[in-house]
Amino acid sequence: MTAKDTLLVQVGREPHANHGVVNPPVYRASTILYPSLADYEEADRTPFTGTRYGRRGTPTTFALEEAVARLEGGYRAVAVPSGLAAITLTLLAFLKAGDHLLMVDSVYGPTRRFCETVLKSFEVETTYYDPLADVAPLIRPNTKLIFLESPGSLTFEVQDAAAITAVAKARGIVTAIDNTWSAGLFFSPFEHGIDVSIQAATKYIVGHSDVMMGLITANEATWLRVKRATAFVGTAVSPDDCYLALRGLRTLSVRLARHQETALKVARWLQARAGVVHVRHPAFADCPGHAFWQRDFSGSNGLVSFVTEPASRDGVAALLDGMRLFGLGASWGGYESLIIPFDPQPVRTASSRWPYEGPCFRLHSGLEDADELIADLDDGLKRLQARG
């Protein structure tokens, strides 16, 4: 099986090993019993193989990890309690005092916060780089990790992953990517030389806004460091949550197709709407790195950002407070549509200056009717323009 649509349905399931039941059972456990001393001692020799203790996972956990590793094209995967935990544990797996990290400037905000607080306190130095820049001049003798997020958070710059990994491999540097945007479906990181791929399963994999989870998939060379980092700090994921993530995987492809279709329709409408000065979507030719998106990605998701003409805070509040279908809230990837305001400029240090002065909004297009979402946005923009 190589087609991802087929993999999503088939992997992580063994019906004939489970009395013909289609879905993997939910195994809840803390203690694991061993039939003999020899078996107990063997488990000590292979601590990351099979069931050992509930915190290390149960067959339900392993089914999800196997499925995601196959989807991403990696060696093995590990589930952790949140997407942010997946990011921070990956950073901790490869960095120690005195090391240097290259972090993309368009990274998810909490990732930047972790670098500037926890990693800084551990005497790890972080240099932020423009998502479209050549990273080679920034590499130091103590650079141990290059971190990508592509498309970037909020503003969707697409990176040249193959070029970055080529530079990294020539110098023995590990590369990791936040691959949540593609859900592992539209971008295959290991085919582009990346060592570690991270996802917030909270978003599209779960798909129903009711589970917090992260997933780290690694190649064979880096797997043990990732697994040790997650095991030694005591992370654990509920088998019930793993079951929900597995269930979400089965419909990931069809849900993303609808999210993509709706987001593109909304984005094209926004491009033509008076008062909107810029629409940011990787599928549009004016999105930074669009050529890399065309080359490396097979689709897009439900996210789109847009900028309006300058407006007051009262105008922004009028737009947001009166929305009927777009909820005002963090995250994305569920069935519901969401909107948040944002300003990318204050936190970015390496990218070109954000060229727009008006308020920015990020949308997640859910599974509602696209025309009704457009009508909701149109009414919101009218309220914003009326307040000025």
C-alpha positions as CSV (number, residue, x, y, z in Angstrom):
1,M,0.0,0.0,0.0
2,T,1.4,3.4,-1.0
3,A,-1.6,5.6,-1.7
4,K,-2.2,7.7,1.3
5,D,-6.0,7.5,1.0
6,T,-5.6,3.7,1.3
7,L,-3.0,3.9,4.1
8,L,-5.4,6.1,6.2
9,V,-8.0,3.4,6.1
10,Q,-5.9,0.3,6.5
11,V,-2.9,1.0,8.8
12,G,-3.0,0.4,12.5
13,R,-5.8,-2.1,12.2
14,E,-5.7,-5.9,12.7
15,P,-9.3,-7.1,12.7
16,H,-8.5,-10.8,12.5
17,A,-6.3,-10.5,15.6
18,N,-9.1,-8.9,17.5
19,H,-12.1,-11.2,16.9
20,G,-12.9,-9.6,13.6
21,V,-13.6,-6.2,15.2
22,V,-12.9,-3.5,12.6
23,N,-11.4,-0.9,14.9
24,P,-8.5,-1.5,17.4
25,P,-9.8,-2.1,20.9
26,V,-9.1,0.5,23.6
27,Y,-6.6,-1.1,26.0
28,R,-6.4,0.8,29.3
29,A,-3.6,-0.2,31.6
30,S,-1.1,0.9,34.2
31,T,0.5,-2.4,35.4
32,I,1.7,-4.9,32.8
33,L,2.2,-8.5,34.1
34,Y,4.9,-10.8,32.9
35,P,4.6,-14.6,32.9
36,S,8.1,-15.3,34.1
37,L,11.3,-13.7,35.4
38,A,12.9,-14.3,32.0
39,D,10.2,-12.3,30.3
40,Y,10.5,-9.5,32.9
41,E,14.3,-9.3,32.3
42,E,13.9,-9.3,28.5
43,A,11.5,-6.3,28.8
44,D,14.3,-4.5,30.7
45,R,16.7,-5.2,27.8
46,T,14.2,-3.9,25.2
47,P,12.4,-1.0,27.0
48,F,10.9,0.6,23.9
49,T,9.5,-2.6,22.3
50,G,6.0,-3.8,23.2
51,T,4.0,-3.2,26.3
52,R,6.0,-2.5,29.5
53,Y,4.1,-0.1,31.6
54,G,0.9,1.9,30.9
55,R,2.8,5.2,30.7
56,R,4.9,3.8,27.8
57,G,1.7,2.9,25.9
58,T,-0.7,0.1,25.2
59,P,-1.6,-1.6,21.9
60,T,-4.1,1.2,21.2
61,T,-1.2,3.7,21.5
62,F,1.0,1.6,19.3
63,A,-1.7,1.2,16.6
64,L,-1.9,5.0,16.3
65,E,1.9,5.4,16.3
66,E,2.2,2.8,13.6
67,A,-0.5,4.4,11.4
68,V,1.1,7.9,11.7
69,A,4.6,6.7,11.0
70,R,3.3,5.0,7.8
71,L,1.4,8.1,6.8
72,E,4.4,10.4,7.3
73,G,6.9,7.9,5.8
74,G,9.1,7.7,8.9
75,Y,10.6,4.9,10.9
76,R,8.5,5.1,14.1
77,A,6.3,7.6,15.8
78,V,5.5,8.5,19.4
79,A,2.3,10.1,20.8
80,V,2.6,12.8,23.4
81,P,0.0,14.9,25.3
82,S,-0.1,18.0,23.0
83,G,1.3,19.5,19.8
84,L,3.4,21.9,21.9
85,A,4.8,18.9,23.9
86,A,5.8,17.3,20.6
87,I,7.7,20.4,19.7
88,T,9.4,21.0,23.0
89,L,10.3,17.4,23.6
90,T,11.9,17.3,20.1
91,L,14.0,20.3,21.0
92,L,15.0,18.8,24.3
93,A,16.0,15.5,22.5
94,F,18.6,17.2,20.4
95,L,19.8,20.2,22.3
96,K,21.9,20.7,25.4
97,A,23.8,23.6,27.1
98,G,26.1,25.3,24.7
99,D,24.3,24.2,21.6
100,H,22.9,26.5,18.9
101,L,19.5,26.2,17.3
102,L,18.3,27.7,14.0
103,M,14.6,28.4,14.3
104,V,12.4,29.6,11.5
105,D,11.1,33.2,12.2
106,S,7.5,32.3,11.1
107,V,7.2,29.6,13.8
108,Y,4.2,29.0,16.0
109,G,4.3,31.5,18.9
110,P,4.5,29.1,21.8
111,T,7.5,27.5,20.2
112,R,9.3,30.8,20.1
113,R,8.3,31.4,23.8
114,F,9.9,28.0,24.7
115,C,13.1,28.9,23.0
116,E,13.3,32.3,24.6
117,T,12.6,31.0,28.1
118,V,13.3,27.4,28.8
119,L,16.0,26.8,26.2
120,K,17.6,30.1,27.1
121,S,17.7,29.1,30.7
122,F,19.4,25.9,29.6
123,E,22.1,28.0,27.8
124,V,20.9,27.0,24.4
125,E,21.2,29.9,21.9
126,T,18.5,30.4,19.3
127,T,18.9,32.3,16.0
128,Y,15.8,33.0,14.0
129,Y,16.0,32.9,10.2
130,D,13.9,34.2,7.4
131,P,11.8,31.3,6.1
132,L,13.0,32.0,2.5
133,A,16.6,32.7,3.4
134,D,19.7,30.5,2.8
135,V,20.5,29.1,6.2
136,A,24.1,28.2,5.4
137,P,25.6,31.5,6.5
138,L,23.9,31.2,9.9
139,I,25.3,27.8,10.8
140,R,27.9,27.7,13.6
141,P,30.2,24.9,14.8
142,N,27.8,24.2,17.6
143,T,24.6,24.3,15.5
144,K,22.8,21.0,16.3
145,L,19.3,21.5,15.0
146,I,17.5,23.4,12.2
147,F,13.7,23.7,12.8
148,L,11.3,24.4,10.0
149,E,7.6,25.2,10.0
150,S,6.2,25.1,6.5
151,P,3.9,26.8,5.7
152,G,4.6,29.2,8.4
153,S,2.3,30.1,11.3
154,L,-0.3,32.7,10.4
155,T,1.4,34.0,7.3
156,F,2.1,30.7,5.5
157,E,5.5,31.2,4.0
158,V,6.6,28.0,2.3
159,Q,10.2,26.9,2.9
160,D,12.6,25.1,0.5
161,A,12.8,22.0,2.6
162,A,15.1,20.1,0.2
163,A,17.7,22.9,0.1
164,I,17.7,23.3,3.9
165,T,18.1,19.6,4.6
166,A,20.9,19.3,2.0
167,V,22.8,22.0,3.9
168,A,22.1,20.3,7.2
169,K,23.1,16.9,6.1
170,A,26.4,18.1,4.7
171,R,27.2,19.4,8.2
172,G,25.7,16.6,10.3
173,I,22.9,18.7,11.6
174,V,19.5,17.3,12.5
175,T,16.4,18.8,10.9
176,A,12.9,18.9,12.3
177,I,9.6,20.3,10.9
178,D,6.3,21.2,12.3
179,N,4.2,19.4,9.7
180,T,0.8,20.1,11.3
181,W,-0.4,22.2,8.3
182,S,-0.2,19.3,5.9
183,A,-1.5,16.7,8.5
184,G,1.1,14.4,7.0
185,L,-1.2,14.0,3.9
186,F,-0.1,16.9,1.6
187,F,3.6,16.9,2.4
188,S,6.0,13.9,2.9
189,P,8.9,15.3,5.0
190,F,11.1,12.3,4.9
191,E,11.1,12.3,1.1
192,H,12.7,15.7,1.4
193,G,15.4,14.7,3.8
194,I,13.9,15.9,7.1
195,D,14.8,13.8,10.1
196,V,11.9,14.5,12.5
197,S,8.3,15.4,11.7
198,I,6.0,16.9,14.3
199,Q,2.2,17.2,14.3
200,A,-0.4,18.6,16.6
201,A,-2.9,15.7,16.2
202,T,-5.2,18.0,18.1
203,K,-6.0,19.6,14.7
204,Y,-6.7,17.7,11.6
205,I,-5.9,14.1,12.7
206,V,-8.4,14.2,15.5
207,G,-10.6,16.6,13.5
208,H,-13.4,17.1,16.1
209,S,-11.9,19.7,18.6
210,D,-12.2,17.3,21.5
211,V,-8.7,15.8,22.1
212,M,-5.3,17.3,22.8
213,M,-2.4,15.3,21.4
214,G,1.0,15.6,19.6
215,L,2.8,13.1,17.4
216,I,6.5,12.9,16.7
217,T,7.7,10.8,13.8
218,A,11.4,10.2,13.3
219,N,13.7,8.4,10.9
220,E,15.7,5.4,12.1
221,A,18.9,7.5,12.9
222,T,17.1,9.9,15.3
223,W,14.3,7.7,16.6
224,L,16.0,6.5,19.8
225,R,16.8,10.0,20.9
226,V,13.2,11.1,20.4
227,K,11.8,8.1,22.2
228,R,14.2,8.5,25.2
229,A,13.3,12.1,25.6
230,T,9.6,11.4,25.7
231,A,9.9,8.4,28.0
232,F,12.4,9.9,30.4
233,V,10.2,12.9,31.2
234,G,7.2,10.7,31.9
235,T,4.8,11.7,29.1
236,A,1.7,9.6,28.7
237,V,-1.3,9.7,26.4
238,S,-4.7,8.3,27.2
239,P,-5.6,5.2,25.1
240,D,-9.1,6.6,24.8
241,D,-7.6,9.7,23.1
242,C,-5.5,7.5,20.9
243,Y,-8.7,5.7,19.8
244,L,-10.3,9.0,18.9
245,A,-7.2,10.0,16.9
246,L,-7.3,6.7,15.0
247,R,-10.9,7.2,14.2
248,G,-10.1,10.7,13.0
249,L,-7.4,9.4,10.7
250,R,-9.9,7.2,8.8
251,T,-11.7,10.3,7.5
252,L,-8.8,12.7,7.3
253,S,-8.6,12.7,3.5
254,V,-12.2,13.4,2.8
255,R,-12.4,16.1,5.5
256,L,-9.3,17.9,4.2
257,A,-10.7,17.8,0.7
258,R,-13.7,19.7,1.9
259,H,-11.7,22.1,4.1
260,Q,-9.5,22.8,1.1
261,E,-12.4,23.4,-1.3
262,T,-14.1,25.8,1.1
263,A,-11.0,27.7,2.0
264,L,-10.1,28.3,-1.6
265,K,-13.6,29.5,-2.4
266,V,-13.5,31.9,0.6
267,A,-10.0,33.1,-0.3
268,R,-10.9,33.9,-3.9
269,W,-14.0,35.8,-2.7
270,L,-11.9,37.8,-0.3
271,Q,-9.5,38.7,-3.1
272,A,-12.3,40.4,-4.9
273,R,-13.9,42.0,-1.8
274,A,-13.6,45.7,-1.5
275,G,-11.7,46.7,1.6
276,V,-9.5,43.6,1.6
277,V,-6.0,44.6,0.6
278,H,-4.2,41.2,0.8
279,V,-5.2,37.5,1.0
280,R,-2.5,35.0,2.1
281,H,-2.8,31.4,0.9
282,P,0.0,29.1,-0.2
283,A,-1.9,28.2,-3.4
284,F,-1.8,31.9,-4.5
285,A,1.1,33.0,-6.6
286,D,1.9,36.0,-4.4
287,C,2.4,33.9,-1.3
288,P,6.1,33.8,-0.3
289,G,7.5,30.4,-1.3
290,H,4.5,29.6,-3.6
291,A,6.8,27.8,-6.0
292,F,8.0,25.4,-3.3
293,W,4.4,24.7,-2.4
294,Q,3.6,23.8,-6.0
295,R,6.7,21.6,-6.1
296,D,6.4,19.8,-2.8
297,F,2.8,19.8,-1.7
298,S,-0.2,17.9,-3.1
299,G,-2.9,20.1,-1.6
300,S,-3.9,22.7,1.0
301,N,-6.1,22.9,4.1
302,G,-8.7,25.1,5.6
303,L,-6.5,28.1,6.6
304,V,-6.4,31.5,4.9
305,S,-5.3,34.9,6.2
306,F,-6.4,38.3,5.0
307,V,-5.6,42.0,5.7
308,T,-8.1,44.8,5.5
309,E,-7.7,48.5,5.0
310,P,-6.7,50.2,8.2
311,A,-9.4,50.1,10.8
312,S,-10.0,51.0,14.5
313,R,-10.1,48.5,17.3
314,D,-13.8,49.2,17.5
315,G,-14.1,48.2,13.9
316,V,-12.2,44.9,14.5
317,A,-14.4,44.2,17.5
318,A,-17.5,44.8,15.5
319,L,-16.4,42.4,12.8
320,L,-15.5,39.6,15.3
321,D,-18.2,40.1,17.9
322,G,-21.0,39.8,15.4
323,M,-19.9,36.6,13.6
324,R,-22.5,33.9,13.4
325,L,-20.6,31.0,12.0
326,F,-17.0,31.8,12.6
327,G,-16.1,31.2,16.2
328,L,-13.5,33.4,17.9
329,G,-11.0,31.0,19.3
330,A,-7.5,29.4,19.1
331,S,-6.6,26.2,17.3
332,W,-8.0,24.9,14.0
333,G,-8.5,21.6,12.2
334,G,-11.9,20.8,13.7
335,Y,-15.2,20.7,11.8
336,E,-16.1,24.3,12.8
337,S,-15.0,27.5,11.3
338,L,-12.8,29.9,13.3
339,I,-11.4,33.4,13.1
340,I,-8.7,35.2,15.1
341,P,-7.0,38.6,14.7
342,F,-3.2,38.7,14.6
343,D,-0.3,41.0,14.1
344,P,2.8,39.2,12.9
345,Q,5.3,42.0,13.1
346,P,6.0,42.5,16.8
347,V,7.4,39.0,17.4
348,R,9.4,38.5,14.2
349,T,13.0,39.4,14.1
350,A,14.5,38.0,10.9
351,S,11.8,38.2,8.3
352,S,11.2,41.1,6.0
353,R,9.0,43.8,7.5
354,W,5.3,43.0,7.2
355,P,4.2,45.4,4.5
356,Y,0.5,45.9,5.5
357,E,-0.9,48.4,8.0
358,G,-4.4,47.1,8.4
359,P,-5.7,44.5,10.8
360,C,-5.0,40.9,9.9
361,F,-7.3,37.9,10.4
362,R,-6.7,34.2,10.2
363,L,-9.6,32.0,9.2
364,H,-10.1,28.3,9.5
365,S,-12.8,27.2,7.0
366,G,-14.8,24.4,8.6
367,L,-17.3,22.0,7.1
368,E,-20.2,24.5,6.9
369,D,-21.7,25.6,3.6
370,A,-19.1,27.9,1.8
371,D,-21.7,30.4,0.7
372,E,-23.0,30.9,4.2
373,L,-19.5,31.4,5.5
374,I,-18.9,34.0,2.8
375,A,-22.1,35.7,3.8
376,D,-21.0,35.8,7.4
377,L,-17.6,37.3,6.4
378,D,-19.3,39.8,4.2
379,D,-21.5,41.0,7.0
380,G,-18.5,41.2,9.3
381,L,-16.6,43.3,6.8
382,K,-19.5,45.7,6.5
383,R,-19.6,46.1,10.3
384,L,-15.8,46.8,10.3
385,Q,-16.1,49.4,7.5
386,A,-19.1,51.1,9.2
387,R,-17.1,51.6,12.3
388,G,-13.9,52.7,10.4
